[in-house]
C-alpha cells in the first residue's frame, strides 16, 4: 500500500497523540477524529474532524477516502463497573458499520495479549471481534504491558516502588509478562499502515524480556535509583481489595486499577512472533524504563 491515508480515533489519547506525529513523519496523510476540535492539541499538518464513535452519524465524513483506520478508543475507568465494556461494544459496532459502509479496507485495533479472567481484556477481545466482523481486513495488534509515561500499568509499577518500602501482594506478583516500550508499540502500529500484516488477523507485540511483576519492581528500582521494596506474597487478595489498595498508594483511579489487576492473573507472552519488520529488535525492560522516565521528566 503506497502512502495510505489514515484516520486515527482516540487521537487525543496517549497512543493516538504519539502515533499522529510518527505517521506524519513517515509522509502519510493523517486525519484525526476528535469530539471537540477546539480543545484538541494535535500536529498542525494533521486534518482534524469532529466526531464520536458513539454517534454513528458523525463517522461517514471522517472515514471518507480512508485506507487505514486506527481504532484506539477504550472506555475503561469511565463510569461504573462493567459500563466500559458496554460503551466499547457500542462504539466498536457503530465504527465497524461506518467503516464497512465507507469501504475502508483495513482497521488497526490495539488490544491486549490475553483475555483470561479480566473483564478489561475480554472486552478488548470482543471489540476486535466486532471490528473484524465488519471489516475483514482488521488487524488486532495485541500488546503486553506497556512501559511508558502514559501507561496506567507502568504508573502503578512506578508509584508502588517509589512510595512503598514493603507491600503485600497476591499470586499475580509472580505471573510472567513480556513488557514492551511505548516506542515499540507506536512503531509497530505505524508500520501496520504501510505493510500487510502477513495474512494474520492479529499481531502480537512484546518486548525483549520475559519478567514477573516481582522482577519488574526490582529492575525498575535499580534503574530509577530506588530501593527495591520487600514483597510478601499472600495466597488470596481479591482484585477489588487490590484495586482499593492501589487507589490509596497510586494516582490510578480504582475503576481503572480493578480491571488491570484482574488482567495480571494471566501470562502475557508473545506466542506467535509478528511478521518481519513489524517489531524487530524491541527494547529490553531496563531501556524501556529509562525512556519512560525521560518521558515523565520531559
Buried (B, 14 or more C-beta within 10 A) or exposed (E): EEEBBBBBBBBBBBBBBBBBBBBBEEEBBBBBBBBEEEEBEBBEEBEBBBBBBBEBEBBEBBBBEBBBBBBBBBBBBEEEEEBBBEBBBBBBBBBBBBBBEBEBBBBBBBBBBBBBEBBBBBBBBBBBBBBBEBBEBBBBBBBBBBBBBBBBBBBBBBBBBBEBEEBEBBEBBEBBBBBBBBBBBBBBBBBBBBEEBEEBEBBBBBBBBBBBBBBBBBBBBEBBEBEBBEBEBEEEBEBBEBBEBBBEBBEBBBBBBBBBBBBBBBBBBBEEEBBEEBBEEBBBBBBBBBBBBEBEEE
